[in-house]
Amino acid sequence: MSELFTYSASEWSAIRLSLLVAIICAIIILPIAILIGWFLARKDFYGKSIVEGILHLPLVLPPITTGYLLLIVFGNNGFIGSFLHEKLGIQIAFSFYAAVIAAIVVSFPLVTRSIRLSIELVDKKLEQAAQTLGASFLRVFFTVTLPLAMPGVISGFILAFARSLGEFGATISFAGNIEGETQTLPLAIFSEMQIPGQEASTFRLVFVSVLLSLIAMIGAEIVNKRILKNKAG
Amino acid sequence: MKSVLELNIKLIRKDFLLDIQTTISEGITGIFGPSGHGKTSLLDSIAGLTRPDSGYININGKQVFNSEERINDKVQSRKIGYVFQDVRLFPHLSIEKNLKYGWNRKVSNIDFDEVIGTLQIRHLLNKKPEFCSGGEKQRVAIGRAILSGSQILLMDEPFSAVDVRLRKDIIPFLNAVYQKFNIPLLIVSHDLPDLLSLTENLLLLKDGKLLAHDKFHNLILNEKNLDVMHESGWFNILHLNVFAYLPAKNMVLLNNKSDNLQIQVLSEPFKGNIEVGNEIKVLIKPENIALAKEQVSNISVRNQIPGVIKKVFLKDGLAFCIVDIGENIIVEVTEASQKNMKLIQGEEVFCLFKSTAAKILTFN
């Protein structure tokens, strides 16, 4: 039994990599999603529906399509990728960065949606009250809007983390399946499944995958309960 | 008195026009008008939450809005305290943090302890707003606005945010706030009796327009004003001095400054301290006063005050007689009595009311 749970170096590397990608993705995504979520919640502008449509696109696109489009943009011949490669010597595609970017793009709509909804629920009248007390726009945002939207921000963070952990299609097409560099948990599971006789290894990785997802979802559930409780009180 | 607010604004909405021109002085000013006649829009314009379509707003001589010169100061720089009808305490902050939100300890000359003492909210400091009663929240909102260093305090329907049974409880606090911190108060209400308990200086709004801005005893001389005011209910306010207090008989004897008028009222249930020489406000409802052409003997009614009818307005079978007894009061009789007794302008009459019909309001 103990042998069943002895993880090999490459398995550990996949777990570590997955966690790293998920955490970096969630941290990078949060400020951007708060900004855009606030903008969509509080501002009306011409063509808002189109902007919203584009932002939500990765939610419905097949992840492999998203990966392909990322490759076109960030690949060594892509219009951003070629610039980075030629001028700065940075290669994005098929690197760790690519795994992070793929995770960010795929989870972005989920996070923005969660944050936007919670900002929409913050009573604008409270923001007005803060203004009459002399608070500047930024102070109102950081002391009233953001704290009251915090449950949405936290669940957005968890969503970004969880979605990144499960990301497969965009990663494999844009970042590749390179052990120790871009091979995250789902990719490692996929690789093990291709090789006959690797059932134990597959099981170990599946076990960790289920465990991490479960922890994230229980965390999200606890936050949701707190939101409901705050509302009722 | 010093003017604190000069207004000349027009606000055009789809089915509504607000058009107000007036100057508001120090002290407590009541804005009275039926619901939906532009009172809240007026406060929002002053605070900067709504932008008028044209005109100007000056606060203590400083222009904060002028459509022609394209001046429109931000809400946060106007220094206008606003106590909203729905109170709007920050639900995620403790009462203490709510109070200190706009307070700058280093710059402010307002003492935190004095504010929470005056408003009796010291025991709430560590609570969250959700655990406070309606009246407590309202006092916190007032304290929060004062502490933010407001030049004027705007209050939207302060009598309606709390339980009907307790609504009058806010009145002594507002009086105390005005006297301690000397902030001009601009109070909006659709309830005239509540407003009158605080101030006789009134602005009447109707259909978004300023009908009048004057003292109550002058307002009642105009029929248009009476039309707006009488549906809400009202009462007369007499300003009198205590010249004798007989606690054993539950009786206070009062006279006016020229000493040609003496009345007696019950000292109960007024709970304040009554002292000889103090000025006192006494409330009497117009329907509780009767008129006689001469003094009546052999009657239990003790108060018989001579006066002259200044005006008579007829409405729905009633006659509102404005009688000058040293100050103008309204007396409500039926149109039939008015015709029968020939109560017309210039007639000398006696105003009769029982001691129990008069109530002591407050000391000034």
Interface residues (C-beta under 8 A of the other chain):
Chain A: D123 K125 L126 Q128 A129 A130 Q131 T132 L133 G134 A135 S136 T143 V144 P147 L148 N230 G233
Chain B: A47 L49 K74 V75 Q76 S77 R78 K79 I80 G81 Y82 F84 D86 R88 F90 P91 H92 Y101 G102 E130 R144 A145 S148 G149
